[in-house]
Amino acid sequence: MEKYMEYLRALREDRDLTQQQIADVLGTSQTMYARYERGANELPIRHFITLCRYYGVSADDVLGLRKRGRS
């Protein structure tokens, strides 16, 4: 299930964003966001929803609940 953080990290890196920039979006510290990406801390659902909206992606896609390209 931690694959979702790999997906979110790839989205961040594809957009050339830093962990600090995403931490600012979430209202948390860079250190805490880095812990989310590493899987040391679980990403709160409110942050997950914020990131899905920020990146314009479906939670189902991020979580791998449906194949990409299908509705």
Biopython code that builds the backbone (N, CA, C, O; Angstrom):
import numpy as np
from Bio.PDB.StructureBuilder import StructureBuilder

atoms = [
    (1, "MET", "N", (0.808, -1.195, 0.000)),
    (1, "MET", "CA", (0.000, 0.000, 0.000)),
    (1, "MET", "C", (0.856, 1.265, 0.000)),
    (1, "MET", "O", (0.354, 2.341, -0.327)),
    (2, "GLU", "N", (2.107, 1.161, 0.351)),
    (2, "GLU", "CA", (2.975, 2.342, 0.371)),
    (2, "GLU", "C", (3.351, 2.808, -1.029)),
    (2, "GLU", "O", (4.061, 3.803, -1.177)),
    (3, "LYS", "N", (2.892, 2.113, -2.045)),
    (3, "LYS", "CA", (3.136, 2.530, -3.420)),
    (3, "LYS", "C", (2.525, 3.901, -3.690)),
    (3, "LYS", "O", (2.999, 4.634, -4.558)),
    (4, "TYR", "N", (1.479, 4.248, -2.952)),
    (4, "TYR", "CA", (0.841, 5.542, -3.183)),
    (4, "TYR", "C", (1.804, 6.690, -2.915)),
    (4, "TYR", "O", (1.732, 7.723, -3.580)),
    (5, "MET", "N", (2.700, 6.525, -1.955)),
    (5, "MET", "CA", (3.671, 7.592, -1.682)),
    (5, "MET", "C", (4.705, 7.671, -2.801)),
    (5, "MET", "O", (5.195, 8.758, -3.109)),
    (6, "GLU", "N", (5.040, 6.549, -3.408)),
    (6, "GLU", "CA", (5.934, 6.579, -4.567)),
    (6, "GLU", "C", (5.285, 7.355, -5.705)),
    (6, "GLU", "O", (5.949, 8.128, -6.396)),
    (7, "TYR", "N", (3.994, 7.150, -5.896)),
    (7, "TYR", "CA", (3.236, 7.852, -6.935)),
    (7, "TYR", "C", (3.247, 9.352, -6.665)),
    (7, "TYR", "O", (3.511, 10.147, -7.566)),
    (8, "LEU", "N", (2.956, 9.742, -5.409)),
    (8, "LEU", "CA", (2.937, 11.154, -5.054)),
    (8, "LEU", "C", (4.331, 11.776, -5.151)),
    (8, "LEU", "O", (4.473, 12.929, -5.558)),
    (9, "ARG", "N", (5.340, 11.025, -4.782)),
    (9, "ARG", "CA", (6.714, 11.536, -4.914)),
    (9, "ARG", "C", (7.056, 11.769, -6.389)),
    (9, "ARG", "O", (7.667, 12.778, -6.738)),
    (10, "ALA", "N", (6.659, 10.836, -7.243)),
    (10, "ALA", "CA", (6.916, 10.987, -8.677)),
    (10, "ALA", "C", (6.200, 12.219, -9.226)),
    (10, "ALA", "O", (6.756, 12.943, -10.052)),
    (11, "LEU", "N", (4.971, 12.460, -8.771)),
    (11, "LEU", "CA", (4.257, 13.661, -9.202)),
    (11, "LEU", "C", (5.020, 14.914, -8.795)),
    (11, "LEU", "O", (5.148, 15.851, -9.582)),
    (12, "ARG", "N", (5.521, 14.929, -7.578)),
    (12, "ARG", "CA", (6.288, 16.083, -7.084)),
    (12, "ARG", "C", (7.546, 16.286, -7.912)),
    (12, "ARG", "O", (7.842, 17.399, -8.348)),
    (13, "GLU", "N", (8.279, 15.207, -8.124)),
    (13, "GLU", "CA", (9.539, 15.311, -8.863)),
    (13, "GLU", "C", (9.312, 15.669, -10.332)),
    (13, "GLU", "O", (10.091, 16.428, -10.908)),
    (14, "ASP", "N", (8.251, 15.129, -10.945)),
    (14, "ASP", "CA", (7.939, 15.455, -12.337)),
    (14, "ASP", "C", (7.661, 16.940, -12.523)),
    (14, "ASP", "O", (7.870, 17.489, -13.605)),
    (15, "ARG", "N", (7.194, 17.576, -11.476)),
    (15, "ARG", "CA", (6.876, 19.001, -11.541)),
    (15, "ARG", "C", (8.013, 19.869, -10.997)),
    (15, "ARG", "O", (7.870, 21.081, -10.842)),
    (16, "ASP", "N", (9.143, 19.218, -10.712)),
    (16, "ASP", "CA", (10.324, 19.915, -10.174)),
    (16, "ASP", "C", (10.000, 20.719, -8.911)),
    (16, "ASP", "O", (10.462, 21.846, -8.735)),
    (17, "LEU", "N", (9.203, 20.114, -8.050)),
    (17, "LEU", "CA", (8.858, 20.740, -6.777)),
    (17, "LEU", "C", (9.713, 20.142, -5.665)),
    (17, "LEU", "O", (10.103, 18.976, -5.722)),
    (18, "THR", "N", (9.992, 20.944, -4.672)),
    (18, "THR", "CA", (10.761, 20.471, -3.522)),
    (18, "THR", "C", (9.822, 19.947, -2.446)),
    (18, "THR", "O", (8.624, 20.230, -2.455)),
    (19, "GLN", "N", (10.380, 19.184, -1.524)),
    (19, "GLN", "CA", (9.590, 18.735, -0.386)),
    (19, "GLN", "C", (9.094, 19.940, 0.412)),
    (19, "GLN", "O", (7.985, 19.910, 0.944)),
    (20, "GLN", "N", (9.899, 20.994, 0.501)),
    (20, "GLN", "CA", (9.498, 22.192, 1.237)),
    (20, "GLN", "C", (8.273, 22.847, 0.597)),
    (20, "GLN", "O", (7.369, 23.295, 1.302)),
    (21, "GLN", "N", (8.242, 22.902, -0.727)),
    (21, "GLN", "CA", (7.092, 23.502, -1.404)),
    (21, "GLN", "C", (5.813, 22.719, -1.115)),
    (21, "GLN", "O", (4.757, 23.309, -0.883)),
    (22, "ILE", "N", (5.910, 21.405, -1.129)),
    (22, "ILE", "CA", (4.728, 20.586, -0.832)),
    (22, "ILE", "C", (4.377, 20.679, 0.644)),
    (22, "ILE", "O", (3.197, 20.719, 0.992)),
    (23, "ALA", "N", (5.358, 20.713, 1.502)),
    (23, "ALA", "CA", (5.098, 20.887, 2.928)),
    (23, "ALA", "C", (4.348, 22.193, 3.170)),
    (23, "ALA", "O", (3.445, 22.238, 4.005)),
    (24, "ASP", "N", (4.710, 23.253, 2.452)),
    (24, "ASP", "CA", (4.018, 24.535, 2.584)),
    (24, "ASP", "C", (2.555, 24.416, 2.157)),
    (24, "ASP", "O", (1.674, 24.994, 2.793)),
    (25, "VAL", "N", (2.293, 23.666, 1.080)),
    (25, "VAL", "CA", (0.917, 23.440, 0.620)),
    (25, "VAL", "C", (0.117, 22.741, 1.718)),
    (25, "VAL", "O", (-1.054, 23.052, 1.939)),
    (26, "LEU", "N", (0.755, 21.800, 2.398)),
    (26, "LEU", "CA", (0.077, 21.009, 3.430)),
    (26, "LEU", "C", (0.053, 21.693, 4.791)),
    (26, "LEU", "O", (-0.682, 21.272, 5.684)),
    (27, "GLY", "N", (0.847, 22.741, 4.955)),
    (27, "GLY", "CA", (0.925, 23.402, 6.255)),
    (27, "GLY", "C", (1.681, 22.585, 7.277)),
    (27, "GLY", "O", (1.338, 22.579, 8.459)),
    (28, "THR", "N", (2.712, 21.894, 6.819)),
    (28, "THR", "CA", (3.535, 21.077, 7.708)),
    (28, "THR", "C", (5.006, 21.411, 7.446)),
    (28, "THR", "O", (5.312, 22.267, 6.616)),
    (29, "SER", "N", (5.885, 20.757, 8.133)),
    (29, "SER", "CA", (7.315, 21.010, 7.944)),
    (29, "SER", "C", (7.885, 20.116, 6.845)),
    (29, "SER", "O", (7.315, 19.077, 6.511)),
    (30, "GLN", "N", (9.002, 20.534, 6.300)),
    (30, "GLN", "CA", (9.696, 19.723, 5.292)),
    (30, "GLN", "C", (10.107, 18.395, 5.900)),
    (30, "GLN", "O", (10.017, 17.356, 5.246)),
    (31, "THR", "N", (10.557, 18.421, 7.143)),
    (31, "THR", "CA", (10.983, 17.195, 7.826)),
    (31, "THR", "C", (9.832, 16.196, 7.926)),
    (31, "THR", "O", (10.011, 15.004, 7.676)),
    (32, "MET", "N", (8.658, 16.690, 8.291)),
    (32, "MET", "CA", (7.508, 15.789, 8.411)),
    (32, "MET", "C", (7.106, 15.262, 7.040)),
    (32, "MET", "O", (6.786, 14.081, 6.902)),
    (33, "TYR", "N", (7.117, 16.126, 6.022)),
    (33, "TYR", "CA", (6.754, 15.651, 4.693)),
    (33, "TYR", "C", (7.754, 14.595, 4.211)),
    (33, "TYR", "O", (7.357, 13.609, 3.591)),
    (34, "ALA", "N", (9.028, 14.792, 4.486)),
    (34, "ALA", "CA", (10.045, 13.799, 4.109)),
    (34, "ALA", "C", (9.756, 12.468, 4.794)),
    (34, "ALA", "O", (9.954, 11.410, 4.197)),
    (35, "ARG", "N", (9.294, 12.511, 6.035)),
    (35, "ARG", "CA", (8.937, 11.286, 6.756)),
    (35, "ARG", "C", (7.745, 10.593, 6.091)),
    (35, "ARG", "O", (7.693, 9.364, 6.050)),
    (36, "TYR", "N", (6.793, 11.367, 5.572)),
    (36, "TYR", "CA", (5.673, 10.776, 4.831)),
    (36, "TYR", "C", (6.194, 10.059, 3.591)),
    (36, "TYR", "O", (5.815, 8.919, 3.322)),
    (37, "GLU", "N", (7.062, 10.727, 2.839)),
    (37, "GLU", "CA", (7.574, 10.125, 1.601)),
    (37, "GLU", "C", (8.364, 8.850, 1.867)),
    (37, "GLU", "O", (8.308, 7.909, 1.076)),
    (38, "ARG", "N", (9.089, 8.814, 2.960)),
    (38, "ARG", "CA", (9.874, 7.628, 3.307)),
    (38, "ARG", "C", (9.023, 6.519, 3.903)),
    (38, "ARG", "O", (9.462, 5.372, 3.991)),
    (39, "GLY", "N", (7.817, 6.856, 4.309)),
    (39, "GLY", "CA", (6.957, 5.867, 4.946)),
    (39, "GLY", "C", (7.197, 5.743, 6.435)),
    (39, "GLY", "O", (6.688, 4.821, 7.072)),
    (40, "ALA", "N", (7.978, 6.675, 7.005)),
    (40, "ALA", "CA", (8.242, 6.646, 8.444)),
    (40, "ALA", "C", (7.006, 7.090, 9.229)),
    (40, "ALA", "O", (6.797, 6.651, 10.360)),
    (41, "ASN", "N", (6.199, 7.948, 8.637)),
    (41, "ASN", "CA", (4.934, 8.382, 9.220)),
    (41, "ASN", "C", (3.844, 8.184, 8.171)),
    (41, "ASN", "O", (4.084, 8.310, 6.970)),
    (42, "GLU", "N", (2.651, 7.875, 8.647)),
    (42, "GLU", "CA", (1.520, 7.712, 7.739)),
    (42, "GLU", "C", (0.990, 9.094, 7.348)),
    (42, "GLU", "O", (0.827, 9.973, 8.195)),
    (43, "LEU", "N", (0.729, 9.265, 6.065)),
    (43, "LEU", "CA", (0.181, 10.509, 5.550)),
    (43, "LEU", "C", (-1.271, 10.642, 6.003)),
    (43, "LEU", "O", (-2.092, 9.777, 5.698)),
    (44, "PRO", "N", (-1.600, 11.720, 6.730)),
    (44, "PRO", "CA", (-2.996, 11.906, 7.151)),
    (44, "PRO", "C", (-3.913, 12.038, 5.931)),
    (44, "PRO", "O", (-3.512, 12.568, 4.894)),
    (45, "ILE", "N", (-5.136, 11.553, 6.070)),
    (45, "ILE", "CA", (-6.082, 11.571, 4.958)),
    (45, "ILE", "C", (-6.334, 12.994, 4.466)),
    (45, "ILE", "O", (-6.511, 13.204, 3.266)),
    (46, "ARG", "N", (-6.353, 13.970, 5.365)),
    (46, "ARG", "CA", (-6.581, 15.354, 4.942)),
    (46, "ARG", "C", (-5.459, 15.821, 4.024)),
    (46, "ARG", "O", (-5.703, 16.572, 3.080)),
    (47, "HIS", "N", (-4.227, 15.382, 4.294)),
    (47, "HIS", "CA", (-3.098, 15.735, 3.427)),
    (47, "HIS", "C", (-3.187, 14.981, 2.101)),
    (47, "HIS", "O", (-2.870, 15.529, 1.045)),
    (48, "PHE", "N", (-3.614, 13.737, 2.162)),
    (48, "PHE", "CA", (-3.775, 12.944, 0.945)),
    (48, "PHE", "C", (-4.775, 13.615, 0.001)),
    (48, "PHE", "O", (-4.520, 13.751, -1.196)),
    (49, "ILE", "N", (-5.901, 14.026, 0.550)),
    (49, "ILE", "CA", (-6.928, 14.695, -0.254)),
    (49, "ILE", "C", (-6.389, 16.005, -0.818)),
    (49, "ILE", "O", (-6.615, 16.317, -1.987)),
    (50, "THR", "N", (-5.688, 16.762, -0.006)),
    (50, "THR", "CA", (-5.100, 18.021, -0.468)),
    (50, "THR", "C", (-4.139, 17.782, -1.625)),
    (50, "THR", "O", (-4.153, 18.529, -2.603)),
    (51, "LEU", "N", (-3.308, 16.750, -1.526)),
    (51, "LEU", "CA", (-2.349, 16.464, -2.596)),
    (51, "LEU", "C", (-3.042, 16.007, -3.875)),
    (51, "LEU", "O", (-2.633, 16.390, -4.971)),
    (52, "CYS", "N", (-4.079, 15.199, -3.745)),
    (52, "CYS", "CA", (-4.832, 14.775, -4.938)),
    (52, "CYS", "C", (-5.411, 15.994, -5.647)),
    (52, "CYS", "O", (-5.340, 16.095, -6.872)),
    (53, "ARG", "N", (-5.975, 16.905, -4.890)),
    (53, "ARG", "CA", (-6.537, 18.125, -5.481)),
    (53, "ARG", "C", (-5.432, 18.996, -6.074)),
    (53, "ARG", "O", (-5.581, 19.529, -7.174)),
    (54, "TYR", "N", (-4.346, 19.137, -5.359)),
    (54, "TYR", "CA", (-3.234, 19.983, -5.808)),
    (54, "TYR", "C", (-2.673, 19.486, -7.142)),
    (54, "TYR", "O", (-2.423, 20.277, -8.052)),
    (55, "TYR", "N", (-2.481, 18.175, -7.248)),
    (55, "TYR", "CA", (-1.925, 17.599, -8.470)),
    (55, "TYR", "C", (-2.992, 17.324, -9.535)),
    (55, "TYR", "O", (-2.655, 17.040, -10.685)),
    (56, "GLY", "N", (-4.263, 17.404, -9.167)),
    (56, "GLY", "CA", (-5.333, 17.148, -10.113)),
    (56, "GLY", "C", (-5.432, 15.689, -10.528)),
    (56, "GLY", "O", (-5.650, 15.372, -11.698)),
    (57, "VAL", "N", (-5.268, 14.809, -9.550)),
    (57, "VAL", "CA", (-5.326, 13.373, -9.819)),
    (57, "VAL", "C", (-6.405, 12.731, -8.957)),
    (57, "VAL", "O", (-6.780, 13.257, -7.909)),
    (58, "SER", "N", (-6.888, 11.599, -9.413)),
    (58, "SER", "CA", (-7.901, 10.839, -8.697)),
    (58, "SER", "C", (-7.253, 10.033, -7.566)),
    (58, "SER", "O", (-6.181, 9.454, -7.739)),
    (59, "ALA", "N", (-7.911, 10.006, -6.425)),
    (59, "ALA", "CA", (-7.438, 9.175, -5.315)),
    (59, "ALA", "C", (-7.395, 7.706, -5.729)),
    (59, "ALA", "O", (-6.498, 6.971, -5.316)),
    (60, "ASP", "N", (-8.358, 7.275, -6.541)),
    (60, "ASP", "CA", (-8.373, 5.890, -7.020)),
    (60, "ASP", "C", (-7.107, 5.572, -7.811)),
    (60, "ASP", "O", (-6.527, 4.497, -7.662)),
    (61, "ASP", "N", (-6.683, 6.517, -8.656)),
    (61, "ASP", "CA", (-5.470, 6.297, -9.442)),
    (61, "ASP", "C", (-4.237, 6.239, -8.542)),
    (61, "ASP", "O", (-3.388, 5.362, -8.697)),
    (62, "VAL", "N", (-4.145, 7.173, -7.608)),
    (62, "VAL", "CA", (-2.988, 7.212, -6.705)),
    (62, "VAL", "C", (-2.896, 5.927, -5.899)),
    (62, "VAL", "O", (-1.807, 5.396, -5.684)),
    (63, "LEU", "N", (-4.035, 5.435, -5.459)),
    (63, "LEU", "CA", (-4.070, 4.215, -4.639)),
    (63, "LEU", "C", (-4.021, 2.935, -5.446)),
    (63, "LEU", "O", (-3.929, 1.844, -4.883)),
    (64, "GLY", "N", (-4.083, 3.063, -6.779)),
    (64, "GLY", "CA", (-4.032, 1.884, -7.637)),
    (64, "GLY", "C", (-5.314, 1.084, -7.625)),
    (64, "GLY", "O", (-5.296, -0.124, -7.860)),
    (65, "LEU", "N", (-6.441, 1.752, -7.350)),
    (65, "LEU", "CA", (-7.718, 1.052, -7.280)),
    (65, "LEU", "C", (-8.377, 0.873, -8.632)),
    (65, "LEU", "O", (-9.349, 0.128, -8.757)),
    (66, "ARG", "N", (-7.865, 1.541, -9.632)),
    (66, "ARG", "CA", (-8.348, 1.324, -10.990)),
    (66, "ARG", "C", (-7.175, 1.522, -11.937)),
    (66, "ARG", "O", (-6.203, 2.209, -11.623)),
    (67, "LYS", "N", (-7.289, 0.921, -13.065)),
    (67, "LYS", "CA", (-6.235, 1.031, -14.070)),
    (67, "LYS", "C", (-6.273, 2.424, -14.659)),
    (67, "LYS", "O", (-7.351, 2.961, -14.913)),
    (68, "ARG", "N", (-5.100, 3.023, -14.881)),
    (68, "ARG", "CA", (-5.039, 4.323, -15.522)),
    (68, "ARG", "C", (-5.557, 4.221, -16.936)),
    (68, "ARG", "O", (-5.327, 3.233, -17.633)),
    (69, "GLY", "N", (-6.268, 5.270, -17.354)),
    (69, "GLY", "CA", (-6.814, 5.287, -18.698)),
    (69, "GLY", "C", (-8.215, 4.714, -18.791)),
    (69, "GLY", "O", (-8.838, 4.761, -19.853)),
    (70, "ARG", "N", (-8.719, 4.171, -17.685)),
    (70, "ARG", "CA", (-10.090, 3.632, -17.657)),
    (70, "ARG", "C", (-10.921, 4.477, -16.706)),
    (70, "ARG", "O", (-10.398, 5.048, -15.749)),
    (71, "SER", "N", (-12.183, 4.552, -16.970)),
    (71, "SER", "CA", (-13.064, 5.286, -16.061)),
    (71, "SER", "C", (-13.850, 4.353, -15.177)),
    (71, "SER", "O", (-14.642, 4.806, -14.351)),
]
sb = StructureBuilder()
sb.init_structure("model")
sb.init_model(0)
sb.init_chain("A")
sb.init_seg("    ")
for serial, (resi, resn, name, xyz) in enumerate(atoms, 1):
    if name == "N":
        sb.init_residue(resn, " ", resi, " ")
    sb.init_atom(name, np.array(xyz, "f"), 0.0, 1.0, " ", f" {name:<3s}", serial, name[0])
structure = sb.get_structure()
